[in-house]
Amino acid sequence: MKLKDFLETDDFYTLTNNAKLLYLYLNAYKDKDNLVYCSELIMMILKIDSRPFAELRELGWIKIDEDSGIINVTKEWEG
């Protein structure tokens, strides 16, 4: 699925605006293993709190390692 097509899905539309933006940033920063090591930097850039992270985690779109802060992006739009 192309990114444009994914952005037009109900799954994406129902996210809060901060969660939408966060998801796009996480995808931009993830490595080949879908891991993001700079979640605090992204929080500062976007000026968001932890709620969008919690929203994506509750939906199963990301997993957060509580000890290291490393995020695994589990919902993929690339196909």
C-alpha positions, 0 to 999 in steps of 0.5 A: 500500500502506498503512503497516500493510500494509507493516509486515506484509510479510516485507521489513519483518519481516526487518530488525533492530529498529534498521533498522525504527525507522530506516526509519520515522524516515527516512520521517517526516523525508523531503521531497517528493523522498524526501530526508533531510537530518538523518541525524545527528540521527536517529542521536542520537535513536535512539542507533544506529550506522551499521549500520542505515544500512548494512543499509538501503543494502545492501537498496537501501532507501536511498542515501547521498551520502557527501559530504553525508550526504543520504539518499534513501529509495528503498523506498516503502510509500506507494501 
